[in-house]
Amino acid sequence: MTPHNPFRHPEPVAGSRPHMVRADGLCLSYSGTDAPVHALKDVDLTIEAGDFVSLIGPSGCGKTTLLRVIADLEQPTGGSITVEGVSPHEARERRLYGYVFQAPALFPWRTVLRNVTLPLEIIGLPKDEREARARDNLARVGLTGFEGKFPFQLSGGMRQRVSIARALALAPDLLLMDEPFGALDEITRHDLNQQLTDLWRETGKTCVFVTHSISEAIFLSTKVIVMTPRPGRVIDVVDCSGLPRVRTAALRDAPEFRALAARVRLGLREGHDGH
């Protein structure tokens, strides 16, 4: 299969959306006991402002590593990467992104409201402003009325929504999400998929989302980046922008949805066979 990568080295043209993330020849290797571990190899991609991009591939292929490089939590050993035209380090210092981890990582002794206000306290916003922001973003994720609850009083899905509200409270341009729904049951996961795509449409944020679920990736995304086993590289980019922008559960049964899922499966199989 010939890799199809429309993200490779595109140049902006008049009237086009700006690049939110751009990587050129990105590589990352770790020192190993016997030999270096090559996590990412020659990754070229561009994510445009307003995109919802999912990273999918087998376990250990470098999806989370790539997300962490964007977030300045890992340092590449080759190539280059920018976030809104600046280095990931500068993007982190300027708080251009919010990060949602696999686990909600909420403080059990703080209420829902005070968990969401925590990053705003750290940057020194006045109490009235940080509480207003927190309440607004809790409303965005459907948690109005739960501000005074503690994490142990919430379901797993609700705790992840608190985590998303906390990331949104900093008003980032870019939302990075590392398989936030992976531990949830299928019914809850589908419900949160619907809420997340509605939230993305409402806010216009750029989202980069790590998942192992083909259905989830297609449902949420404008584009799905298919990665090979380690060392992770992009083998295909599946354009999902032809699907309706307003997405409902019935879309998963549509022929065009199944066709896109089949292409992702083919890319995953070809990537595996090529190793």
C-alpha positions as CSV (number, residue, x, y, z in Angstrom):
1,M,0.0,0.0,0.0
2,T,1.4,3.4,-1.0
3,P,1.3,5.8,2.0
4,H,-1.2,8.6,1.4
5,N,-0.2,11.6,3.5
6,P,-1.9,14.9,2.6
7,F,-0.3,16.4,5.8
8,R,3.2,16.1,4.3
9,H,4.9,19.5,3.9
10,P,1.8,21.5,2.9
11,E,2.4,25.2,2.5
12,P,-0.3,27.7,3.5
13,V,-2.0,29.5,0.8
14,A,-4.0,32.8,0.9
15,G,-7.3,32.2,2.8
16,S,-6.2,28.8,4.2
17,R,-6.4,28.0,7.9
18,P,-3.1,28.5,9.8
19,H,-1.1,25.5,10.9
20,M,-1.7,24.5,14.5
21,V,0.9,21.8,14.6
22,R,3.6,21.0,12.1
23,A,6.2,18.2,12.3
24,D,8.9,17.6,9.7
25,G,11.1,14.5,9.9
26,L,10.3,14.1,13.6
27,C,12.2,11.3,15.3
28,L,12.5,10.2,18.9
29,S,14.8,7.5,20.3
30,Y,15.4,6.4,23.8
31,S,18.6,4.9,25.2
32,G,18.1,1.2,25.9
33,T,20.0,-1.4,27.9
34,D,21.1,-3.3,24.8
35,A,20.2,-0.9,22.0
36,P,18.3,2.4,21.4
37,V,14.5,2.2,21.3
38,H,13.2,4.1,18.3
39,A,9.7,5.4,19.2
40,L,9.1,7.8,16.3
41,K,10.7,7.9,12.9
42,D,10.4,10.5,10.1
43,V,7.0,11.8,11.1
44,D,5.7,14.5,8.8
45,L,2.3,16.0,9.6
46,T,0.4,19.2,9.7
47,I,-2.7,19.8,11.8
48,E,-4.7,22.9,10.8
49,A,-6.6,25.2,13.2
50,G,-10.0,23.8,13.9
51,D,-9.2,20.2,13.0
52,F,-10.1,17.3,15.1
53,V,-7.3,14.7,14.5
54,S,-7.2,11.2,16.0
55,L,-4.0,9.2,16.3
56,I,-4.6,5.5,16.0
57,G,-2.2,2.5,15.8
58,P,-1.2,-0.6,17.8
59,S,0.0,-0.4,21.4
60,G,3.5,1.0,21.6
61,C,3.5,2.7,18.2
62,G,4.2,6.1,19.6
63,K,0.8,7.8,19.6
64,T,1.1,9.0,23.2
65,T,4.8,9.8,22.6
66,L,3.8,12.1,19.7
67,L,1.2,13.8,21.8
68,R,3.7,14.3,24.6
69,V,6.2,15.8,22.1
70,I,3.5,18.3,21.0
71,A,3.0,19.1,24.7
72,D,6.8,19.5,25.4
73,L,6.7,16.6,27.8
74,E,9.1,14.6,25.6
75,Q,12.0,16.0,23.5
76,P,12.5,14.8,19.9
77,T,16.0,13.5,18.9
78,G,15.6,14.5,15.3
79,G,13.5,16.7,12.9
80,S,11.4,19.7,14.0
81,I,8.0,20.5,15.4
82,T,6.1,23.7,16.0
83,V,2.8,24.5,17.8
84,E,1.2,27.7,16.4
85,G,4.5,28.6,14.8
86,V,6.5,28.4,18.0
87,S,8.4,25.6,19.8
88,P,6.4,23.2,22.0
89,H,8.3,24.7,25.0
90,E,7.2,28.2,24.1
91,A,3.7,26.9,23.5
92,R,3.6,25.4,27.0
93,E,4.9,28.6,28.6
94,R,2.2,30.6,26.7
95,R,-0.5,28.0,27.8
96,L,-1.6,27.5,24.2
97,Y,-2.8,23.9,24.9
98,G,-4.8,22.0,27.5
99,Y,-4.0,18.3,28.2
100,V,-6.4,15.6,29.2
101,F,-4.7,12.4,30.5
102,Q,-5.9,8.8,30.4
103,A,-6.9,9.1,34.1
104,P,-8.8,12.2,35.3
105,A,-6.1,12.9,38.0
106,L,-8.5,14.8,40.2
107,F,-7.6,15.8,43.8
108,P,-10.0,13.8,46.0
109,W,-10.1,16.5,48.7
110,R,-11.1,19.2,46.3
111,T,-14.7,19.7,45.1
112,V,-15.5,19.5,41.3
113,L,-15.4,23.3,41.2
114,R,-12.1,23.6,43.0
115,N,-10.5,20.9,40.8
116,V,-11.4,22.9,37.7
117,T,-10.2,26.2,39.2
118,L,-6.8,24.7,40.3
119,P,-4.8,25.7,37.2
120,L,-6.4,29.1,37.3
121,E,-5.3,29.5,40.9
122,I,-1.7,28.5,39.9
123,I,-1.6,31.3,37.3
124,G,-3.0,33.8,39.8
125,L,-6.4,34.7,38.4
126,P,-8.7,36.4,40.8
127,K,-11.2,34.2,42.6
128,D,-14.3,35.6,40.9
129,E,-12.8,35.1,37.4
130,R,-11.6,31.6,38.0
131,E,-14.9,30.5,39.5
132,A,-16.8,32.0,36.6
133,R,-14.6,30.3,34.1
134,A,-14.9,27.0,35.9
135,R,-18.7,27.2,36.1
136,D,-18.9,28.1,32.4
137,N,-16.8,25.1,31.4
138,L,-18.6,22.7,33.7
139,A,-21.8,23.8,32.0
140,R,-20.1,23.1,28.6
141,V,-19.6,19.5,29.6
142,G,-23.0,19.0,31.2
143,L,-22.0,19.2,34.9
144,T,-24.0,22.2,36.1
145,G,-25.2,21.3,39.6
146,F,-22.2,19.1,40.5
147,E,-19.8,21.9,41.4
148,G,-19.9,21.0,45.1
149,K,-19.5,17.3,44.7
150,F,-16.2,15.4,45.3
151,P,-14.7,13.1,42.8
152,F,-15.7,9.9,44.7
153,Q,-19.3,11.0,44.3
154,L,-19.0,10.9,40.4
155,S,-19.1,8.2,37.8
156,G,-16.0,7.5,35.7
157,G,-17.5,9.4,32.8
158,M,-18.3,12.4,34.9
159,R,-14.8,12.5,36.3
160,Q,-13.4,12.6,32.8
161,R,-15.8,15.4,32.0
162,V,-14.4,17.4,35.0
163,S,-10.9,16.7,33.6
164,I,-12.0,18.1,30.2
165,A,-13.6,21.2,31.8
166,R,-10.3,21.8,33.7
167,A,-8.3,21.7,30.5
168,L,-10.8,24.1,28.8
169,A,-10.7,26.5,31.7
170,L,-7.3,27.8,30.6
171,A,-9.0,28.8,27.2
172,P,-6.3,27.0,25.1
173,D,-6.3,27.0,21.3
174,L,-5.3,23.3,21.3
175,L,-6.7,20.4,23.3
176,L,-4.6,17.3,23.6
177,M,-6.4,14.2,24.7
178,D,-4.6,10.9,25.6
179,E,-7.2,8.1,25.3
180,P,-9.5,9.7,27.9
181,F,-12.4,7.3,27.4
182,G,-10.4,4.1,27.1
183,A,-11.3,2.7,30.6
184,L,-15.1,3.4,30.2
185,D,-17.9,1.1,29.2
186,E,-19.1,1.2,25.6
187,I,-22.4,3.0,26.4
188,T,-20.7,5.7,28.4
189,R,-17.9,6.0,25.9
190,H,-20.4,6.5,23.0
191,D,-22.3,9.1,25.1
192,L,-19.0,11.0,25.8
193,N,-18.0,10.8,22.1
194,Q,-21.3,12.6,21.2
195,Q,-20.7,15.2,23.9
196,L,-17.1,15.8,22.8
197,T,-18.0,16.2,19.1
198,D,-20.7,18.7,20.1
199,L,-18.2,20.5,22.3
200,W,-15.6,20.7,19.5
201,R,-18.2,22.1,17.1
202,E,-19.3,24.7,19.6
203,T,-15.9,25.9,20.7
204,G,-13.9,25.6,17.4
205,K,-10.9,24.2,19.4
206,T,-8.2,22.2,17.6
207,C,-8.2,18.7,19.1
208,V,-5.6,15.9,18.9
209,F,-7.0,12.7,20.3
210,V,-5.2,9.3,21.0
211,T,-7.4,6.2,20.7
212,H,-7.3,2.5,20.0
213,S,-10.9,2.5,18.7
214,I,-11.5,2.8,15.0
215,S,-15.1,3.6,15.5
216,E,-14.3,6.4,18.0
217,A,-11.6,7.8,15.7
218,I,-13.9,8.0,12.7
219,F,-16.9,9.4,14.7
220,L,-14.9,12.2,16.3
221,S,-12.5,13.3,13.6
222,T,-12.0,15.4,10.6
223,K,-8.8,13.3,9.9
224,V,-7.5,10.1,11.3
225,I,-3.7,9.6,11.4
226,V,-2.9,5.9,11.1
227,M,0.5,4.9,12.6
228,T,2.7,1.8,12.1
229,P,4.1,-0.3,14.9
230,R,7.3,1.0,16.5
231,P,9.1,3.0,15.3
232,G,5.9,5.0,14.8
233,R,5.5,6.6,11.4
234,V,2.4,7.9,9.5
235,I,1.3,5.3,7.0
236,D,-2.1,6.9,6.1
237,V,-4.2,10.0,6.8
238,V,-7.9,9.3,6.4
239,D,-10.0,12.3,5.6
240,C,-13.3,12.2,7.5
241,S,-14.4,15.7,6.7
242,G,-17.0,14.5,4.2
243,L,-19.1,13.1,7.0
244,P,-21.8,15.4,8.4
245,R,-20.4,18.0,10.8
246,V,-23.3,17.3,13.2
247,R,-22.8,13.7,14.1
248,T,-25.3,11.3,15.8
249,A,-25.2,7.7,16.8
250,A,-26.9,6.6,13.6
251,L,-23.8,7.7,11.6
252,R,-21.9,4.7,12.8
253,D,-24.2,2.5,10.7
254,A,-23.9,4.6,7.5
255,P,-22.1,3.1,4.5
256,E,-19.7,6.0,4.2
257,F,-18.7,5.6,7.9
258,R,-18.1,1.8,7.4
259,A,-16.0,2.6,4.3
260,L,-13.7,5.0,6.3
261,A,-13.4,2.4,9.0
262,A,-12.4,-0.2,6.5
263,R,-9.7,2.1,5.2
264,V,-8.3,2.6,8.7
265,R,-8.3,-1.2,9.2
266,L,-6.4,-1.6,6.0
267,G,-3.8,0.9,7.0
268,L,-3.3,-0.8,10.3
269,R,-2.9,-4.2,8.7
270,E,-0.5,-2.8,6.0
271,G,1.5,-1.1,8.7
272,H,1.8,-4.3,10.7
273,D,2.6,-6.4,7.6
274,G,5.3,-4.0,6.6
275,H,7.3,-4.6,9.8
